[in-house]
């Protein structure tokens, strides 16, 4: 018995400002994932800001799956027990 992945597309323009993950189809048929903050969704284009500050534009028609994900926890410096 195999595992069947169920892709859902649940991000909407109302999720602007939320951290999301988006899977979309590339022109060659492969898929790519982006995690970032949804900055805007206008004219069927999603604008996502990645953690490194770069911006990605994704056509809404290419999105095959998406969801809101929790905010990234702050980076920890070292803990006292790590030395």
N, C-alpha and C positions, 0 to 999 in steps of 0.2 A: 504494500500500500504506500503510495507516494504522497509527498507533501504538495499541496496546491496553494500557491501564494494568492492572496486576495488583495488586489490593489484598490485603494479607495482614494478619492480626490475630495478632501473635506475643507480645504482652505478656500475662503471667499474674500472679496474685497473688504469685508468687515473685520478681517484679521490683520489689517494694516497696523504695524507697530509690534506685532507678535513675532516670536522666533518660530520659523517653520522649516520643514524639510520638503523639498519638491523633487520628484523624479520626472524627467522629461525625455522625450525621444529626440535623438540627434538625426541629422539628415541622412546618415548612412544606416539608420535603423537600430543602432545601439542606444543604450540609455545612460543617463548621467544623473547624479544626485547633487543637490546643492542644499546646504543648511545655512540659514541666515535670517536676518530680520526683514520682513516684508515691508518695504518702505512705501511702495505705491502699487496700484493696479489700475492702469488707465489704458483705454483703447486695446484691451485684450493683451496687454504686456505687463508681466509681473516684474518689479524691480526689487532685487534682494541684495542686502548688504551683508557680506561675509564677515567672519571674525577678524580677518586681516585688513578690513576696511575696503576691499575691492567690491565693485558693484557688478551684478549680473542681471541681464535682461532676458526674460524667458517668455516666449509666446504662449498664451494660455491654451491655445489649441494643441500644443506639443506636450502639455502636462498629462501624465498618465496616473500619477499618484501624488498625494500631498497630505500633510497634517501639521497641526500646531504641536510644537515640542516645548518642553520646559526650558526656561532661561538657563543659560550656561552658568554653572556655579563659578564664583570668583577663583582665580588661580591661587593656590596655596604656596607660600614661600617654603621654607623647611619647617618641620615640626621639631620640638626639642629632642624627641627620641630618635631623630633621623641621623644624628651625628655619632 
